[in-house]
């Protein structure tokens, strides 16, 4: 699908600060995470913001769409939050990292992997919100 440059520019300037992450939702909408601590859900056909999600208390650095369609966000507030991208309700907060959550990846088994400035990778069970595995060994941020 091709989008007009003016629509893309509108998306880029609608956050009040830098956009740090993007993820395409299962319904085709675009989610953006920003240094303004928000996540915005965009309809790229008409360029409108469908939803602004608030809940993090620091930068939203990473986004990932889960297998069930929920949206995961990693933040400089050391947390990962799981959101319903339709209505913006927070479903779960994952809190075990000791520094900013910089990257997220959805694994084939449905678990979520997170990389952090605390130099660890954590594998999360999203059914109960527990850490299944912590991987150490990086000398710098993951």
Number of C-alpha atoms within 10 A of each C-alpha: 4 6 11 10 9 10 14 12 11 12 21 14 11 13 19 12 14 16 22 16 20 18 18 16 18 15 10 12 16 18 24 24 26 22 19 18 23 23 28 22 25 21 16 19 13 9 16 15 16 16 16 16 18 14 14 20 14 18 25 30 24 25 27 24 22 20 15 9 15 18 25 26 27 29 26 21 19 22 23 26 18 24 22 16 25 13 11 19 13 17 12 16 14 19 15 14 21 14 18 24 30 25 20 23 17 17 13 8 8 14 18 23 20 22 23 24 19 19 19 22 23 20 21 22 17 16 9 9 15 14 17 13 12 14 11 11 8 12 9 10 15 16
